Amino acid sequence: MPPPDITTTLPDDAPTYDDVAAADRRLHGIVNRTPVMTSRTLNARTGASVVLKCENFQRTGAFKFRGAYNAMSRLSDDDQRRGVLTYSSGNHAQAVALAGQLLGIPTTIIMPNDAPAVKRAATEGYGATVIEYDRAETTREALARKIAEERELPIIPPYDHPHIIAGQGTTAKELFEDTDALDVLLVCCGGGGLLSGSALAAGALAPRCRVIGVEPARADDATRSFHSGTLHTVHNPDTIADGARTPYLGRYTFPLVLQHADDMVTVSENALRDAMRFLWERMKLVVEPTGALAVAALLSEAVEVQGRRVGAVISGGNVDLERALSLVCGAEPMPSANR
């Protein structure tokens, strides 16, 4: 069950676009200003003019570095000396580990025992201490609370934090600055940090642009929450998009998504695999399943984009190459229909 303090009411310290702009200044020269790419084939298949914001070229291979560095750079001197704790299946873990390395902050990461090996290896390579857990036995949030209390460590959560959300919003801020006016912006959604920050940026820089979140159909808690106005949960959903396996939106992201996003849609596992294959084959972009969510929505026609100018965020490219090749080539069976 989610914590009872997650409601539709925004906390007093919820981020605004001013926080996104401040994060952008703080991150200048630290993060990569990632490229915007196009494909005539993608335009022809969708009937739209599509631009892709390629966060697979971000430091640590995903947008998560933006939020992690923004949040950790704002910690007190005492907290920085003690170190930080977080939980993540991989991309946020790597982001916190690298930010800690750059800032001189010790990092401890709680990771599931089924996390992609490439993500765990990179996290440890950046100097983090990894604590493994079994998803079937406990939740990462409960384990984090226990360890944080025992070791007196601040928690840098993967998405539900004002400074994390503000940092992630710089992704869309850059995209709006680097492209002509967009009619639609498609953003993957796990815990809603990137979607919330992107919607804040759109509201300030492109108020006519519709911001639409995209989830796997097997991990559709945010979509159901958005359309019902009531928080829904999932438990360890069986999807290849490991970055979207978050159980529910958070105290900040739930009301932010409700208030600032325009719609939520879902895509199938096959649509995700097809999108990965398209990006790898036709655009030569190494993209992980979660990173392909926005393009999957385009190619599967989950969103009507005919004749429109569309932005899509490719959120990351951290893949286990052997498994990814099996997925895109159809050699590995897709997850079962059961959650």
C-alpha positions as CSV (number, residue, x, y, z in Angstrom):
1,M,0.0,0.0,0.0
2,P,1.2,3.6,-0.7
3,P,1.9,5.9,2.2
4,P,-1.3,7.7,3.3
5,D,0.2,11.2,2.8
6,I,0.0,10.8,-1.0
7,T,-3.0,12.9,-2.0
8,T,-4.1,15.1,-4.9
9,T,-2.9,18.2,-2.9
10,L,0.5,19.6,-3.8
11,P,2.9,20.0,-0.9
12,D,3.9,23.5,0.0
13,D,7.5,22.9,-1.2
14,A,6.4,21.4,-4.6
15,P,8.7,22.5,-7.4
16,T,7.7,25.2,-9.9
17,Y,9.2,26.2,-13.3
18,D,11.5,28.6,-11.4
19,D,13.1,25.6,-9.7
20,V,13.6,24.0,-13.1
21,A,15.3,27.2,-14.4
22,A,17.5,27.3,-11.3
23,A,18.4,23.6,-11.8
24,D,19.3,24.4,-15.4
25,R,21.8,27.0,-14.2
26,R,23.2,24.7,-11.6
27,L,23.7,21.9,-14.1
28,H,25.3,24.0,-16.7
29,G,28.7,22.5,-17.7
30,I,27.9,19.4,-15.6
31,V,25.3,17.6,-17.7
32,N,25.5,16.9,-21.4
33,R,23.2,19.0,-23.5
34,T,21.9,16.0,-25.4
35,P,21.2,16.0,-29.1
36,V,17.9,16.3,-30.8
37,M,17.5,13.9,-33.7
38,T,15.1,13.3,-36.5
39,S,14.2,10.5,-38.9
40,R,12.4,10.8,-42.2
41,T,11.3,7.2,-41.9
42,L,9.7,7.9,-38.5
43,N,8.0,11.0,-39.9
44,A,6.6,8.9,-42.8
45,R,5.3,6.1,-40.5
46,T,3.6,8.5,-38.1
47,G,2.5,11.3,-40.5
48,A,4.0,13.8,-38.1
49,S,7.2,15.8,-37.8
50,V,9.0,14.1,-34.9
51,V,12.1,15.3,-32.9
52,L,13.7,13.0,-30.4
53,K,15.5,14.3,-27.3
54,C,18.2,11.7,-26.9
55,E,19.0,11.3,-23.2
56,N,20.6,8.0,-23.9
57,F,23.6,10.2,-24.6
58,Q,23.4,11.8,-21.1
59,R,26.1,11.1,-18.5
60,T,25.5,7.6,-17.0
61,G,23.3,6.9,-20.1
62,A,20.0,8.4,-18.9
63,F,18.2,11.6,-17.8
64,K,18.4,10.6,-14.2
65,F,21.8,12.2,-13.7
66,R,20.2,15.6,-14.0
67,G,18.0,15.2,-10.9
68,A,20.5,13.3,-8.9
69,Y,23.2,15.9,-9.3
70,N,20.8,18.8,-8.7
71,A,19.5,17.2,-5.5
72,M,22.9,16.1,-4.1
73,S,24.6,19.4,-4.8
74,R,22.1,21.1,-2.6
75,L,22.7,18.9,0.5
76,S,24.2,20.4,3.6
77,D,27.9,20.0,4.3
78,D,27.0,17.5,7.2
79,D,24.8,15.4,4.9
80,Q,27.4,15.4,2.2
81,R,30.1,14.1,4.7
82,R,27.8,11.4,6.0
83,G,26.8,10.2,2.5
84,V,23.5,9.4,0.9
85,L,21.3,6.4,0.4
86,T,19.0,5.6,-2.4
87,Y,17.1,2.8,-4.1
88,S,16.9,2.1,-7.8
89,S,16.8,-0.7,-10.4
90,G,19.7,1.0,-12.2
91,N,19.5,4.4,-13.9
92,H,19.0,6.5,-10.7
93,A,21.5,4.3,-9.0
94,Q,24.2,5.1,-11.6
95,A,23.2,8.8,-11.5
96,V,23.6,9.0,-7.7
97,A,26.8,7.1,-7.8
98,L,28.4,9.4,-10.4
99,A,27.1,12.5,-8.7
100,G,28.6,11.2,-5.5
101,Q,31.9,10.6,-7.2
102,L,32.0,14.2,-8.6
103,L,30.8,15.8,-5.4
104,G,32.9,13.7,-3.0
105,I,29.8,12.2,-1.3
106,P,29.8,8.5,-0.3
107,T,26.8,6.6,-1.8
108,T,24.9,3.5,-0.8
109,I,22.4,2.0,-3.3
110,I,19.7,-0.5,-2.7
111,M,19.2,-2.5,-5.8
112,P,16.9,-5.5,-6.6
113,N,18.7,-8.8,-7.1
114,D,17.2,-9.0,-10.7
115,A,18.5,-5.5,-11.7
116,P,20.2,-5.5,-15.2
117,A,23.8,-6.6,-14.7
118,V,25.1,-3.7,-16.8
119,K,23.4,-1.2,-14.5
120,R,24.7,-2.8,-11.3
121,A,28.2,-3.0,-12.8
122,A,28.2,0.6,-13.8
123,T,26.9,1.7,-10.3
124,E,29.7,-0.1,-8.6
125,G,32.1,1.2,-11.1
126,Y,31.3,4.8,-10.0
127,G,32.2,3.8,-6.5
128,A,28.9,3.1,-4.8
129,T,28.2,0.4,-2.2
130,V,25.3,-1.8,-3.4
131,I,22.9,-3.5,-1.1
132,E,20.9,-6.3,-2.8
133,Y,17.3,-7.2,-1.9
134,D,14.6,-9.6,-3.1
135,R,11.5,-7.8,-4.5
136,A,9.4,-10.8,-3.3
137,E,10.5,-10.4,0.3
138,T,10.4,-6.6,0.9
139,T,10.0,-3.2,-0.7
140,R,12.9,-1.0,-1.5
141,E,11.2,1.9,0.3
142,A,10.8,-0.1,3.6
143,L,14.4,-1.3,3.4
144,A,15.6,2.2,2.7
145,R,13.8,3.6,5.7
146,K,15.3,1.0,7.9
147,I,18.9,1.5,6.7
148,A,18.6,5.3,6.7
149,E,17.5,5.3,10.3
150,E,20.2,2.9,11.4
151,R,23.0,4.8,9.6
152,E,21.6,8.3,9.8
153,L,21.8,8.8,6.1
154,P,19.6,11.1,4.0
155,I,17.6,9.4,1.2
156,I,17.8,10.7,-2.3
157,P,14.7,9.0,-3.9
158,P,14.5,8.3,-7.6
159,Y,11.6,10.6,-8.4
160,D,9.5,11.9,-5.6
161,H,11.7,14.9,-4.5
162,P,11.4,18.6,-5.4
163,H,15.1,18.9,-6.5
164,I,15.0,15.6,-8.4
165,I,11.9,16.7,-10.3
166,A,13.4,20.2,-11.0
167,G,16.5,18.6,-12.4
168,Q,14.6,16.2,-14.6
169,G,12.6,19.1,-16.0
170,T,15.7,20.5,-17.6
171,T,15.4,17.8,-20.2
172,A,12.3,19.3,-21.7
173,K,13.6,22.8,-21.1
174,E,16.5,22.1,-23.4
175,L,14.2,20.5,-26.0
176,F,11.9,23.5,-26.1
177,E,14.9,25.8,-26.5
178,D,16.5,23.7,-29.3
179,T,13.4,23.1,-31.5
180,D,10.5,25.0,-33.1
181,A,7.2,25.0,-31.3
182,L,5.8,21.5,-30.5
183,D,2.2,20.5,-30.5
184,V,2.8,17.3,-28.4
185,L,5.5,16.1,-26.1
186,L,5.6,12.4,-25.2
187,V,7.4,11.4,-22.0
188,C,8.0,8.0,-20.5
189,C,6.5,7.6,-17.0
190,G,7.7,5.4,-14.1
191,G,7.5,7.3,-10.9
192,G,6.6,10.5,-12.7
193,G,9.7,12.7,-12.0
194,L,10.6,13.3,-15.6
195,L,6.9,13.7,-16.6
196,S,6.3,16.2,-13.8
197,G,9.4,18.2,-14.6
198,S,8.7,18.2,-18.3
199,A,5.1,19.3,-17.8
200,L,6.4,22.2,-15.6
201,A,8.8,23.3,-18.4
202,A,6.1,23.0,-21.0
203,G,3.7,25.1,-19.0
204,A,6.2,28.0,-18.9
205,L,7.9,27.6,-22.3
206,A,5.3,26.0,-24.6
207,P,1.8,26.4,-23.0
208,R,0.0,25.2,-26.2
209,C,2.0,21.9,-26.2
210,R,0.1,18.8,-24.9
211,V,2.3,16.8,-22.6
212,I,1.4,13.1,-22.6
213,G,2.9,10.4,-20.3
214,V,3.5,6.9,-21.6
215,E,3.6,3.7,-19.5
216,P,3.8,0.0,-20.2
217,A,0.3,-1.5,-20.2
218,R,1.5,-4.0,-17.6
219,A,2.7,-1.2,-15.3
220,D,-0.2,1.2,-15.8
221,D,-0.6,2.6,-12.3
222,A,0.0,6.2,-13.3
223,T,-2.4,6.0,-16.2
224,R,-5.2,4.6,-14.1
225,S,-4.4,7.2,-11.4
226,F,-4.5,10.0,-13.9
227,H,-7.8,9.0,-15.5
228,S,-9.5,8.2,-12.2
229,G,-8.0,11.0,-10.0
230,T,-7.4,8.3,-7.4
231,L,-4.0,6.8,-6.7
232,H,-3.5,3.3,-8.0
233,T,-0.7,0.8,-7.4
234,V,1.1,-2.1,-9.1
235,H,3.3,-4.7,-7.5
236,N,6.4,-5.8,-9.3
237,P,4.8,-5.6,-12.8
238,D,6.1,-8.1,-15.4
239,T,7.4,-5.7,-18.1
240,I,10.7,-5.5,-20.0
241,A,10.7,-1.7,-19.1
242,D,12.5,-2.2,-15.8
243,G,12.6,1.6,-15.2
244,A,8.8,1.8,-15.2
245,R,8.3,-0.8,-12.5
246,T,7.7,1.8,-9.8
247,P,4.7,0.8,-7.7
248,Y,2.9,4.2,-7.6
249,L,3.2,7.9,-8.2
250,G,4.6,9.9,-5.2
251,R,3.6,12.7,-2.9
252,Y,4.9,15.3,-5.3
253,T,4.5,13.5,-8.7
254,F,0.9,12.4,-8.3
255,P,-0.6,15.9,-7.9
256,L,1.9,17.4,-10.4
257,V,0.9,14.9,-13.0
258,L,-2.8,15.4,-12.3
259,Q,-2.5,19.2,-12.6
260,H,0.1,19.6,-15.4
261,A,0.0,16.6,-17.7
262,D,-2.6,16.5,-20.4
263,D,-3.0,12.8,-20.9
264,M,-1.6,9.3,-20.1
265,V,-1.5,6.3,-22.5
266,T,-0.1,2.8,-22.4
267,V,1.8,0.6,-24.8
268,S,2.1,-3.2,-25.1
269,E,5.3,-5.2,-24.6
270,N,5.4,-6.0,-28.3
271,A,5.1,-2.3,-29.1
272,L,8.1,-1.6,-26.9
273,R,10.1,-4.3,-28.6
274,D,9.2,-3.0,-32.0
275,A,10.2,0.5,-31.0
276,M,13.5,-0.7,-29.7
277,R,14.2,-2.5,-33.0
278,F,13.2,0.6,-35.0
279,L,15.5,2.8,-33.0
280,W,18.4,0.4,-33.2
281,E,18.1,-0.5,-36.9
282,R,16.9,2.7,-38.5
283,M,18.4,5.4,-36.3
284,K,21.4,3.5,-34.9
285,L,20.4,4.5,-31.4
286,V,21.0,2.1,-28.5
287,V,17.9,2.6,-26.4
288,E,16.7,0.5,-23.4
289,P,13.0,-0.6,-23.2
290,T,11.9,2.2,-20.9
291,G,13.7,4.7,-23.1
292,A,11.6,3.5,-26.1
293,L,8.2,4.1,-24.4
294,A,7.6,7.5,-26.2
295,V,8.5,6.1,-29.6
296,A,6.4,3.0,-29.0
297,A,3.4,5.3,-28.4
298,L,4.1,6.9,-31.8
299,L,4.6,3.7,-33.8
300,S,1.7,1.9,-32.2
301,E,-0.7,4.9,-32.8
302,A,-1.5,5.2,-29.1
303,V,-1.6,8.9,-29.6
304,E,-3.1,10.8,-32.6
305,V,-0.2,12.8,-34.1
306,Q,-1.1,13.1,-37.8
307,G,0.1,16.4,-39.1
308,R,1.5,17.6,-35.8
309,R,5.0,18.5,-34.6
310,V,5.9,16.0,-31.9
311,G,8.7,15.8,-29.4
312,A,9.6,12.4,-27.8
313,V,12.0,11.9,-25.0
314,I,14.3,8.9,-25.3
315,S,15.0,8.6,-21.6
316,G,18.0,6.2,-21.5
317,G,20.2,3.6,-23.2
318,N,21.5,1.4,-20.5
319,V,21.0,-2.1,-21.8
320,D,22.3,-5.6,-21.2
321,L,23.4,-6.1,-24.8
322,E,22.9,-9.8,-24.9
323,R,19.4,-9.6,-23.5
324,A,18.5,-6.6,-25.6
325,L,19.5,-8.3,-28.8
326,S,17.4,-11.3,-27.8
327,L,14.4,-9.1,-27.2
328,V,14.6,-7.1,-30.4
329,C,15.3,-10.2,-32.5
330,G,12.5,-12.1,-30.9
331,A,14.7,-14.9,-29.4
332,E,13.8,-14.2,-25.8
333,P,10.1,-14.8,-24.8
334,M,8.2,-11.8,-23.7
335,P,7.1,-11.5,-20.0
336,S,4.0,-13.5,-19.1
337,A,0.6,-11.9,-19.0
338,N,0.4,-12.2,-15.2
339,R,1.6,-9.4,-13.0
